[in-house]
Amino acid sequence: MGFANWYDEQVVPRLIRCACSSPAIMALRTKVVPLASGRVFEIGCGGGINQEFYDAPRIDSYCGMDPSAKGLEFARASANQKGWSADIREGTGEAIPYPDASFDCVVCTFTLCSVQDQAGTLAQLRRILKPGGRLFYTEHGRAPDANVLRWQERIEPVWKRLAGGCHLTRPIGDAVAQTGFDVREMGRRYLPKTPRFAGWVEWGEAIRI
Ligand SMILES: C[S@@+](CC[C@H](N)C(=O)[O-])C[C@H]1O[C@@H](n2cnc3c(N)ncnc32)[C@H](O)[C@@H]1O
């Protein structure tokens, strides 16, 4: 295994797990993840950090998908720790192997920044939701301030290489709305104690129209 592969497969999942567990990010998870109910699908479930926030009695089934083998290991360990039955599979958001309208809710946190095809992934998430189904999202992305955005554009090429393909300039709520969701934004802000170029977050609920 070359250095780049080793870095992406072994180091990045650990870095992400650490960075995505900051108190500010954990607080954001509590605003959306516990709202999921029924048949739930989580895209980018690697790391398994969200699992502790699901309200298990409200959930009929939980399926998670992620392309990272190491991330899936962490996710399966979280499922064991929670003691619930979870169907956790390797795969990408661009090609979700479930039939149309399979789920009541989809959860997507800090993942749309990393998928290869954001619009394609959102279209897949919409497809697997039943009509009226709900997508709960918390994502970081394109800042509304021109000076911050300029820095995001400068840093993004290097950042992507170091952070597992993570983009800094992708729109969040607007991208969700453009895919055929009725977006009910719950909040948007810069994260405290985080560099602004990586700290713009938006979270909310989006109903499949
Ligand atoms: C920043 S991490 C966030 C992990 C987790 N969602 C969380 O909130 O802690 C980004 C995740 O997206 C996953 N990912 C990367 N490309 C993906 C793709 N094409 N489809 C689905 N997930 C992908 C990565 O493996 C990683 O687990």
The ligand as a Gaussian input file, in Angstrom:
#p B3LYP/6-31G(d) Opt

LIG

0 1
 C      -16.395000      14.042000       7.535000
 S      -16.839000      12.358000       7.509000
 C      -18.365000      12.390000       8.418000
 C      -18.724000      11.065000       8.977000
 C      -20.100000      11.022000       9.653000
 N      -21.161000      11.264000       8.711000
 C      -20.202000      11.970000      10.804000
 O      -21.103000      12.821000      10.830000
 O      -19.367000      11.874000      11.731000
 C      -17.350000      12.082000       5.843000
 C      -17.841000      10.686000       5.589000
 O      -18.295000      10.594000       4.247000
 C      -17.888000       9.350000       3.754000
 N      -17.901000       9.392000       2.282000
 C      -16.938000       9.766000       1.439000
 N      -17.334000       9.626000       0.162000
 C      -18.594000       9.142000       0.214000
 C      -19.541000       8.763000      -0.786000
 N      -19.281000       8.896000      -2.079000
 N      -20.727000       8.295000      -0.374000
 C      -21.018000       8.178000       0.944000
 N      -20.161000       8.521000       1.933000
 C      -18.965000       8.986000       1.563000
 C      -16.515000       9.150000       4.340000
 O      -16.066000       7.806000       4.271000
 C      -16.737000       9.635000       5.754000
 O      -17.199000       8.611000       6.592000

